[in-house]
Amino acid sequence: MQLTSYGHSCVLVEVADTRILIDPGTFAVGWEDVRDLDAVLVTHAHPDHCDVDRLPALLAGNAGARVLAEASTAADLREAGHDVEALASGTPVELGPVRVDPVGHRHAVIHEDIPRIDNAGVVLRAEGEPSLFHPGDALDADPGQVDVLAVPVCAPWCAMKETVEFVRRIGAPAMIPVHDALLSDVGRELFLRQVANLGAGDRGVGWTDLRGRGAVRVG
């Protein structure tokens, strides 16, 4: 499996000769120029995970790519004229040799005064390849055993103690940082060190940091 970060929560996954882009949002850079995609996955409607202004350029350059999004997000994108399939928790989708399992239902609570929206994390599996779980914006889904965990590092909807417990609960042998655009370089280094030490240090697991590295083999 090769992973490329475009910033924040946007990750290109290359596995089993399949190219899948997850969460092309407003805080990520350069993803609209990615080509030869087989699929685009969107976990939920927030702009930092789905940039509706730049999405048409991406889809125009990837005419054969399937677009799959959390159900309410898919409905909104269809109203905007895009051909989008809905992701439903518990209903797997086959992308050639890659199986996508949507997991979870609701976005984490930001504040009691802010209405919650739906969120569908995605687990990618292919025979003979590492598996990946990208949770979107929630830490409560159960993906089963996975090899690579995309860990939201900092968000208005979570505290570091919750991130640590998420890492401990999933217990993946490898992890990559996502959802980190709100952090300064100093703050990001602090979060990564603390989450690794508290969440996975006893298992000898550290980060595979994709930032600025291009395609990185993981798992």
Phi, psi and omega per residue, in radians:
M1 nan 2.282 3.035
Q2 -1.993 2.372 -3.121
L3 -2.160 2.416 3.068
T4 -2.235 2.222 3.093
S5 -1.644 2.346 3.006
Y6 -1.856 0.256 3.115
G7 1.775 2.631 3.128
H8 0.932 -2.084 -3.066
S9 -1.823 0.147 -3.082
C10 -1.566 2.064 -3.096
V11 -2.318 2.314 2.991
L12 -1.626 2.165 3.133
V13 -1.901 2.149 3.054
E14 -1.999 1.936 -3.059
V15 -2.622 2.396 3.112
A16 0.901 0.797 3.127
D17 1.009 0.521 -3.141
T18 -2.232 2.394 -3.097
R19 -2.015 2.058 -3.045
I20 -2.224 2.202 3.100
L21 -1.810 2.226 -3.110
I22 -1.920 2.291 2.976
D23 0.937 1.158 3.063
P24 -1.358 1.679 -3.017
G25 -1.995 -3.109 -3.019
T26 -1.208 -0.470 -3.108
F27 -1.495 -0.120 -3.135
A28 -1.669 2.733 -2.997
V29 -2.238 2.310 2.957
G30 1.571 -0.089 -3.066
W31 -1.212 -0.422 -3.118
E32 -1.173 -0.240 3.126
D33 -1.662 -0.014 3.131
V34 -1.224 2.420 -3.126
R35 -2.203 3.009 3.109
D36 1.085 0.595 3.093
L37 -1.394 2.518 2.990
D38 -1.630 -0.483 -3.112
A39 -2.793 2.709 2.987
V40 -2.161 2.236 3.131
L41 -2.001 2.385 3.134
V42 -2.217 2.114 -3.061
T43 -1.381 -0.513 3.116
H44 -2.948 3.091 -2.883
A45 -1.491 -0.207 -3.075
H46 -1.019 2.466 -3.025
P47 -1.012 -0.527 3.140
D48 -1.272 -0.047 3.045
H49 -2.079 -0.295 3.137
C50 -2.589 1.760 -3.138
D51 -1.576 1.749 -3.042
V52 -1.217 -0.345 3.136
D53 -1.350 -0.643 -3.130
R54 -1.643 -0.268 -3.109
L55 -0.998 -0.720 3.137
P56 -1.003 -0.638 3.120
A57 -1.133 -0.704 3.104
L58 -1.096 -0.807 -3.079
L59 -1.230 -0.577 3.093
A60 -1.112 -0.570 3.132
G61 -1.527 -0.034 -3.135
N62 -2.407 1.125 -2.981
A63 -1.052 -0.484 -3.098
G64 -1.598 -0.003 -3.062
A65 -1.342 2.398 2.994
R66 -1.423 2.492 3.095
V67 -2.003 2.164 -3.133
L68 -2.231 2.299 -3.077
A69 -2.479 2.712 2.983
E70 -0.793 2.527 -2.865
A71 -0.970 -0.840 -3.113
S72 -1.205 -0.588 3.068
T73 -1.155 -0.720 3.109
A74 -1.054 -0.718 3.134
A75 -1.101 -0.734 3.118
D76 -1.118 -0.714 -3.125
L77 -1.212 -0.603 3.075
R78 -1.148 -0.659 3.090
E79 -1.090 -0.509 3.104
A80 -1.441 0.016 3.042
G81 1.758 0.129 -3.132
H82 -1.647 2.596 3.071
D83 -1.534 1.806 -2.993
V84 -2.302 2.357 3.058
E85 -1.700 2.602 -3.111
A86 -1.523 2.434 2.980
L87 -1.664 2.202 3.137
A88 -2.176 2.237 -3.136
S89 -0.961 2.272 -3.135
G90 1.566 -0.078 3.139
T91 -2.020 1.768 -3.079
P92 -1.234 2.722 3.104
V93 -2.217 2.362 3.119
E94 -1.713 2.161 3.020
L95 -1.971 1.413 -3.012
G96 1.074 -2.157 -3.119
P97 -1.409 -0.060 -3.086
V98 -1.785 2.260 3.064
R99 -1.750 2.240 3.079
V100 -1.853 2.095 3.073
D101 -1.886 1.891 3.032
P102 -1.241 2.377 -3.136
V103 -2.373 2.597 -3.138
G104 1.499 2.933 -3.046
H105 -2.318 -0.697 -2.941
R106 -2.170 2.526 2.986
H107 -1.109 2.547 3.086
A108 -1.089 2.734 -3.136
V109 -1.236 2.194 3.034
I110 -1.558 -0.891 3.062
H111 -2.802 2.620 -3.088
E112 -1.070 -0.378 3.130
D113 -1.513 -0.108 -3.134
I114 -1.833 2.069 -3.127
P115 -1.028 2.414 3.098
R116 -1.392 2.536 3.047
I117 -1.961 3.065 3.119
D118 -1.478 2.732 -3.105
N119 -2.584 2.310 3.096
A120 -2.140 1.825 2.995
G121 -1.176 2.829 -3.098
V122 -2.289 2.354 3.026
V123 -1.943 2.201 3.137
L124 -1.891 2.211 3.128
R125 -2.368 2.467 3.039
A126 -2.528 2.504 -3.076
E127 -1.011 2.259 3.095
G128 1.365 0.118 -3.096
E129 -2.137 2.748 3.025
P130 -1.117 2.658 3.076
S131 -1.754 2.692 -3.087
L132 -2.319 2.382 3.010
F133 -2.059 2.095 3.023
H134 -1.953 1.977 -2.988
P135 -1.473 -0.094 -2.964
G136 1.139 -2.297 -3.097
D137 -1.976 1.038 3.055
A138 -2.801 2.620 -3.103
L139 -2.079 0.207 -3.000
D140 -1.849 -0.080 -3.101
A141 -1.304 2.745 3.099
D142 -1.962 1.793 -3.111
P143 -1.498 -0.075 -2.957
G144 1.345 -2.919 -3.127
Q145 -1.281 2.237 3.102
V146 -2.327 2.737 -3.113
D147 -1.570 -0.597 -3.094
V148 -2.248 2.230 -3.132
L149 -1.981 2.140 2.986
A150 -1.463 2.057 -2.990
V151 -1.875 2.015 3.012
P152 -1.118 2.074 -2.991
V153 -1.484 -0.715 -3.072
C154 -2.631 2.283 -3.132
A155 -2.761 2.740 3.057
P156 -1.099 -0.282 -3.058
W157 -1.773 0.099 3.120
C158 -2.579 2.678 2.999
A159 -1.856 2.806 -3.086
M160 -1.041 -0.589 3.134
K161 -1.080 -0.584 3.107
E162 -1.265 -0.651 3.085
T163 -1.099 -0.746 3.118
V164 -1.042 -0.809 -3.134
E165 -1.143 -0.610 3.069
F166 -1.065 -0.846 3.132
V167 -1.069 -0.746 3.126
R168 -1.121 -0.744 -3.073
R169 -1.154 -0.757 -3.105
I170 -1.282 -0.711 3.044
G171 1.146 0.602 -3.126
A172 -1.275 2.573 3.123
P173 -1.335 -0.158 3.079
A174 -2.533 2.603 3.126
M175 -2.568 2.561 3.107
I176 -2.123 2.515 3.091
P177 -1.443 2.363 2.996
V178 -2.358 3.087 3.103
H179 0.911 1.031 -3.042
D180 -2.232 0.183 -3.038
A181 -1.189 -0.345 -3.115
L182 -1.420 -0.089 -3.045
L183 -1.714 2.504 2.913
S184 -1.252 2.941 3.103
D185 -1.048 -0.716 3.136
V186 -1.140 -0.801 -3.142
G187 -1.143 -0.666 3.133
R188 -1.104 -0.767 3.127
E189 -1.063 -0.692 3.117
L190 -1.120 -0.838 -3.141
F191 -1.054 -0.807 -3.114
L192 -1.077 -0.743 -3.124
R193 -1.130 -0.804 -3.091
Q194 -1.186 -0.747 -3.133
V195 -1.138 -0.714 3.112
A196 -1.151 -0.801 -3.102
N197 -1.140 -0.783 -3.067
L198 -1.466 -0.594 -3.039
G199 -1.541 -0.614 -3.010
A200 -2.398 0.049 -3.065
G201 -1.059 -0.631 -3.116
D202 -1.220 -0.294 3.081
R203 -1.731 0.038 -3.140
G204 1.223 0.439 -3.107
V205 -1.760 2.294 3.052
G206 -2.121 -3.067 -3.128
W207 -1.407 2.553 2.741
T208 -1.815 1.749 -3.051
D209 -1.503 2.063 -3.085
L210 -1.501 -0.181 -2.969
R211 -1.002 2.095 3.050
G212 1.204 0.294 -3.020
R213 -1.911 -0.060 -3.036
G214 1.245 -2.631 -3.110
A215 -1.304 2.240 -3.105
V216 -2.187 2.290 3.077
R217 -1.357 2.230 -3.069
V218 -2.328 2.511 3.068
G219 1.577 nan nan
